[in-house]
C-alpha cells in the first residue's frame, strides 16, 4: 500500500477528524484501487496520491461531524463517479446504509466491486438517472441524507436530489466558489421544492458546503423527465 500523506493526517487533526486505524486502512486501500483503475477508466482527473487524499478524501470527511447519530439511517450519494463523498463517508459511518448512484455503468461496477472487496455491506451502487430513480417508490422520499459533489448547478441539483429525501431529511451539497451565485439562481427551486437552506459552511479547500432541509413532501411533478431539469432549470 502507498503511504498516507502527512498533509492529510495533519489536515484531519486541524479539523478534529480522527479516523481509526481500521478506517485509515480502508481509505488507503480505496485510494490505491482508485488510482490503479483510474489508469484505464476516467474516475478522477487527479492522478497523484496526495491530491486524491487532500482533494477527495479529506474534502469528503469534512461532512462527518454533521452526520446524525440516529439509528437505521439511509443515505444516498448522487453522481458518485469514483466514489466521492460516498465511499469515504461509508467507511467512516458503517452504521449508515449508503446507496451510491451514477448514470455510468462502468463506474457503478467499480464501486460495487470496491465495496465487496473492502468488506462494506453497507454500500450498494446503482446505475440510473436521478430523474428515473427519483420516481421509483423504493427510493422516493425514503432517505435521511442525500450528498452530492460536482453534479450540477444548484437549481438543477435541487430538483434531482430533493425527491429522494423524506420530510426533514438533509441535503449536503458540496459546491465550489460559485456557491453564492448559485444560491441566488435557486430561489424559485427552493420555493417549489419546499426546502430551506440551513447553513452555508466555507470549506478549507475554498469551496462551500450547503445544508438544506426538506420541509414538505415533493410535488408529484418533480423530478421532471430525463434531461428536462438541466435544459429548463426551475
C-alpha positions as CSV (number, residue, x, y, z in Angstrom):
1,X,0.0,0.0,0.0
2,X,1.1,3.6,-0.6
3,X,1.8,5.7,2.4
4,X,-0.8,8.1,3.8
5,X,0.4,11.6,3.3
6,X,1.4,13.6,6.4
7,X,-0.5,16.6,4.9
8,X,-3.7,14.6,5.1
9,X,-3.2,13.4,8.7
10,X,-2.3,17.0,9.7
11,X,-5.4,18.4,8.0
12,X,-7.6,15.9,9.8
13,X,-6.0,16.8,13.1
14,X,-6.7,20.5,12.4
15,X,-10.4,19.8,11.7
16,X,-10.7,17.4,14.7
17,X,-11.3,14.4,12.4
18,X,-10.0,11.2,13.9
19,X,-10.2,8.1,11.6
20,X,-9.5,4.9,13.4
21,X,-6.6,2.7,12.3
22,X,-9.1,0.4,10.5
23,X,-10.8,3.3,8.8
24,X,-7.4,4.6,7.6
25,X,-6.6,1.1,6.3
26,X,-9.8,1.0,4.3
27,X,-9.3,4.6,3.0
28,X,-5.7,3.6,2.0
29,X,-6.9,0.5,0.1
30,X,-9.6,2.6,-1.6
31,X,-7.1,5.2,-2.8
32,X,-4.7,2.6,-4.1
33,X,-7.5,0.8,-6.0
34,X,-8.9,4.1,-7.3
35,X,-5.5,5.2,-8.7
36,X,-4.9,1.7,-10.3
37,X,-8.3,1.6,-12.0
38,X,-8.0,5.3,-13.0
39,X,-5.2,4.4,-15.3
40,X,-7.7,2.9,-17.8
41,X,-11.0,4.4,-16.6
42,X,-11.8,8.1,-16.1
43,X,-12.7,8.1,-12.4
44,X,-10.9,11.3,-11.4
45,X,-8.8,13.9,-13.1
46,X,-6.5,13.8,-10.0
47,X,-3.7,11.4,-10.8
48,X,-1.4,11.8,-7.8
49,X,-2.0,10.0,-4.5
50,X,-1.6,13.1,-2.3
51,X,-4.0,15.0,-4.5
52,X,-6.6,12.3,-4.1
53,X,-6.1,12.2,-0.3
54,X,-6.5,16.0,0.0
55,X,-8.9,16.9,-2.7
56,X,-11.2,13.9,-2.5
57,X,-10.8,12.0,0.8
58,X,-10.2,15.0,3.1
59,X,-13.0,17.0,1.5
60,X,-15.4,14.1,1.9
61,X,-14.5,13.6,5.6
62,X,-15.4,17.3,6.3
63,X,-19.1,16.1,6.3
64,X,-18.6,13.6,9.0
65,X,-19.1,15.9,12.1
66,X,-22.5,16.9,10.8
67,X,-23.8,13.4,10.2
68,X,-26.5,12.5,12.7
69,X,-26.1,9.6,15.1
70,X,-29.7,8.3,14.6
71,X,-30.2,4.6,14.2
72,X,-31.3,2.9,10.9
73,X,-30.3,5.9,8.7
74,X,-30.3,5.6,4.9
75,X,-28.2,7.9,2.7
76,X,-27.9,8.4,-1.0
77,X,-24.9,9.8,-2.8
78,X,-25.9,11.2,-6.2
79,X,-23.3,11.3,-9.0
80,X,-20.8,9.2,-7.1
81,X,-18.4,8.8,-10.0
82,X,-15.2,7.4,-8.4
83,X,-17.0,7.3,-5.1
84,X,-16.8,10.8,-3.6
85,X,-18.0,11.5,-1.0
86,X,-20.0,8.3,-0.6
87,X,-17.2,5.7,-0.1
88,X,-15.2,7.8,2.5
89,X,-18.4,8.6,4.4
90,X,-19.5,4.9,4.3
91,X,-16.1,3.9,5.7
92,X,-16.4,6.5,8.5
93,X,-20.1,5.7,9.2
94,X,-20.6,1.9,8.6
95,X,-23.8,2.2,10.6
96,X,-25.5,4.1,7.8
97,X,-26.8,2.3,4.7
98,X,-25.4,4.0,1.6
99,X,-26.8,4.0,-1.9
100,X,-24.4,5.3,-4.5
101,X,-25.9,6.5,-7.8
102,X,-24.2,7.2,-11.1
103,X,-25.5,7.1,-14.6
104,X,-22.3,5.5,-16.0
105,X,-22.5,1.7,-15.6
106,X,-18.7,1.0,-15.6
107,X,-18.2,3.4,-12.7
108,X,-21.0,1.6,-10.8
109,X,-19.4,-1.7,-11.4
110,X,-16.2,-0.3,-10.0
111,X,-18.0,0.9,-6.9
112,X,-19.8,-2.4,-6.3
113,X,-16.6,-4.4,-6.8
114,X,-14.7,-2.0,-4.5
115,X,-17.4,-2.2,-1.7
116,X,-17.3,-6.0,-1.9
117,X,-13.5,-6.2,-1.9
118,X,-13.3,-3.9,1.1
119,X,-16.0,-5.7,3.0
120,X,-18.5,-2.9,3.1
121,X,-22.0,-4.5,3.3
122,X,-23.5,-1.0,4.0
123,X,-22.8,0.1,0.4
124,X,-24.6,-0.6,-2.9
125,X,-24.2,1.2,-6.2
126,X,-26.9,1.7,-8.8
127,X,-26.6,2.7,-12.5
128,X,-29.5,5.0,-13.1
129,X,-30.5,8.6,-13.9
130,X,-31.8,10.6,-11.0
131,X,-34.9,11.6,-12.9
132,X,-35.9,8.0,-13.1
133,X,-34.8,6.8,-9.7
134,X,-36.4,9.7,-8.0
135,X,-39.8,8.4,-9.1
136,X,-39.2,4.8,-8.0
137,X,-41.2,4.1,-4.9
138,X,-38.3,2.2,-3.4
139,X,-36.2,5.4,-3.4
140,X,-38.6,8.3,-3.4
141,X,-38.8,10.2,-0.1
142,X,-37.1,7.5,1.9
143,X,-33.6,8.8,2.6
144,X,-32.5,10.7,5.7
145,X,-29.5,12.2,3.9
146,X,-28.5,12.9,0.3
147,X,-25.0,14.0,-0.7
148,X,-23.8,15.4,-4.0
149,X,-20.5,16.8,-5.2
150,X,-19.8,18.3,-8.6
151,X,-23.1,17.1,-10.1
152,X,-24.9,20.1,-11.5
153,X,-25.6,23.8,-10.8
154,X,-27.7,24.2,-7.7
155,X,-31.2,24.8,-9.3
156,X,-30.8,21.6,-11.2
157,X,-29.2,19.7,-8.3
158,X,-32.1,20.5,-6.0
159,X,-34.7,19.1,-8.4
160,X,-32.6,15.9,-8.8
161,X,-31.9,15.3,-5.1
162,X,-34.9,16.6,-3.0
163,X,-37.4,13.9,-4.3
164,X,-35.2,11.3,-2.6
165,X,-35.4,12.9,0.9
166,X,-38.0,12.1,3.5
167,X,-39.6,15.2,5.2
168,X,-37.0,16.8,7.5
169,X,-34.2,15.0,5.6
170,X,-31.0,16.8,4.8
171,X,-29.2,17.6,1.5
172,X,-25.4,18.2,1.8
173,X,-24.5,20.0,-1.5
174,X,-20.7,20.3,-1.9
175,X,-20.2,23.4,-4.1
176,X,-17.3,25.5,-5.4
177,X,-16.6,29.2,-5.4
178,X,-19.8,30.0,-7.3
179,X,-22.0,28.8,-4.3
180,X,-23.4,32.3,-3.5
181,X,-24.3,32.9,-7.2
182,X,-25.9,29.5,-7.5
183,X,-27.9,30.2,-4.3
184,X,-29.4,33.3,-5.9
185,X,-30.3,31.4,-9.0
186,X,-32.1,28.8,-6.9
187,X,-34.7,30.9,-5.2
188,X,-37.6,29.6,-7.3
189,X,-36.3,25.9,-7.0
190,X,-36.1,26.3,-3.2
191,X,-39.7,27.6,-3.0
192,X,-41.2,25.0,-5.4
193,X,-39.4,22.1,-3.8
194,X,-40.2,23.2,-0.2
195,X,-36.7,23.2,1.1
196,X,-34.8,25.6,3.4
197,X,-31.2,26.5,3.5
198,X,-30.0,25.7,7.0
199,X,-26.4,26.9,6.6
200,X,-23.5,27.5,4.3
201,X,-20.1,26.5,5.5
202,X,-16.9,27.7,3.9
203,X,-14.5,24.7,3.5
204,X,-10.7,24.7,4.0
205,X,-10.2,24.0,0.3
206,X,-12.1,27.0,-0.8
207,X,-15.5,25.5,-1.6
208,X,-18.8,25.7,0.3
209,X,-20.9,23.0,1.9
210,X,-24.6,23.9,1.7
211,X,-27.0,22.2,4.0
212,X,-30.7,22.1,3.0
213,X,-33.7,20.6,5.0
214,X,-36.8,19.3,3.2
215,X,-39.9,20.8,4.8
216,X,-42.8,19.1,2.9
217,X,-43.4,16.2,0.6
218,X,-42.2,16.8,-3.0
219,X,-44.9,17.6,-5.6
220,X,-45.5,14.7,-8.0
221,X,-44.4,16.9,-10.9
222,X,-40.8,16.5,-9.8
223,X,-38.4,15.4,-10.9
224,X,-39.3,16.1,-14.4
225,X,-38.3,13.8,-17.3
226,X,-34.7,12.9,-18.1
227,X,-32.8,15.9,-19.3
228,X,-35.5,18.5,-18.6
229,X,-34.1,19.8,-15.3
230,X,-30.8,20.6,-16.9
231,X,-32.4,22.1,-20.1
232,X,-35.0,24.2,-18.2
233,X,-33.9,24.7,-14.6
234,X,-36.6,25.8,-12.1
